[in-house]
């Protein structure tokens, strides 16, 4: 098994042109169906990207967290309740999304000629602890240790930034959307990178394509290169994050957290609201 450091070196050597060639060969055009932004029932194909059952939480190493029995299941026998949209977001992306959410609120108020009430968004409006590795506490709230963050969801399990109009989906913070959203439905087949989209349905070289109705459609070279550049950046960032999580992991953090839930990311242990345990 290769080390995370060697995988990172390989990710940094990925050629954007070769990735773009693969993306062109597979083909893709977003249809704005909203499938990658919404929750879905376990017996429905496609839908939101979720980590594969039994897999590791993004950034977790073999010696760290694995998915628990309480993790969402894609087993058709598991029932019809929608699973929440689960997409990995890096700590710095969370902070950028907080700014973008506040800006969007102000712009919406201006466009509707309403008085813009002061709205302060915080970490919890944007991100939630990655659910894998957690269990349900006595009060119904998640407890335990997990690794990394997922985009926040609404009561329907949809991404909190997803909206739909006339049957077409849209992202309210599109310009600030995380790398995982920029690159869906593609991933790179490197051992240390996350595979949060289920089994690949197509592949070309290092590029894997996951369930999406937009696959197989023509894509311009310019758009293919833009996706390829984001895909390489994501592969590098995932491996950097995994190394950071590994190096910053502290099994005694929970004792100091004064909390039943601790999230480990590359910046160190945090509480559910994004505050550092030792902050």
C-alpha positions, 0 to 999 in steps of 0.5 A: 500500500502506497503512503499518502505522501507518495499518492500526493506526489502522484496527484501533483504530477497529474496532467490536466490535458490528459484528465481533460482528454478523459473527460471529453471521451466520457462526455458530460453536460450538467442538466441541472436536475439537482440529483447531486444536491439532494437527498435520495432514497436508498433504492433510487439510482444516482442522487446525492454523492455519498460515501460508500458503506463500509468505506472510510470517512474522507481524510481518515487513515486506516488506523483512524475512523471507519463508517459505523453501523449507524452510517447511512446505507445504500441497501434497498432493504434499508427503507424509503427514508431519504438519506441526506446529501453528503458532500465533503467540504474542506475547512477553508471552503467552509469559511468561504461559504459563510462569506458567500452566504452572507453576500447572497443574502444581501444581494437578494435583499437589494434585488427585491428592494427589501431592507437587508436585515443583518444576518450573520452566518456561522460554521453550522449554517454551512457545514455539519460533522461528517456523519460516518463514525458517529452514533446517536446519543441519549438526546438524539444528537450525534456523538463520537469522533468523526473526520472532516465536514459535510455540507449542511442540509435542510430538513429534506436532506437537500444541500442547504444551498440548493434551490429549484425553480421551474423544475431546474436546480441551482446553487445559491453560492455557485461561485463559491461551491466546493471542489467536490461540487465543481468536479461532480460526477468525476473523480480520480483513481488515486488510493488516498483520495475520496470516492464519495459518489458510489461505484463508477459507471464509466472510466477513462484512464485515471478518471472515473465517472459516477452516476449522473444523467448528464454523462455521455453528452458533448463537452467543449474542450474549454469546459473539460479543461476547467473540470480537469483543473478542478479535479486535479486540485481536489485530488491534491487537496484531499491528500493534503487534508488526509495527511493533515488529519493524520498528523493532527489526530489527538485521541485525548482531544475528546477529554478536553472538548467538553463535548460529546462530539469531536471533528478532526480535520487538518487544522486539528480537533474541533467541536460541532460548531467549528470551534477548535477544541483548544481555542 
